[in-house]
């Protein structure tokens, strides 16, 4: 897999949908998913609050089965 090529699947969703989308994406991708959220800071002492849309990423290995995997979506 070190020399494998990957197809990135990414979706930008509302924060409320991110967990559900990540669960579905995880069923079809290799090695899990990544969830990325923006953070807003109110002041210097604020630890941050998630804000804005959330991006959910997953990756498919590009191999002989790629077309079959894409159809499953």
Buried (B, 14 or more C-beta within 10 A) or exposed (E): EEEEEBEEBEBEBEBEEBEEBBEBBBEBBEEEBBBEBEEEEEEEEEEEEEEEBBBBBBBBBEEEEEEEBEEEE
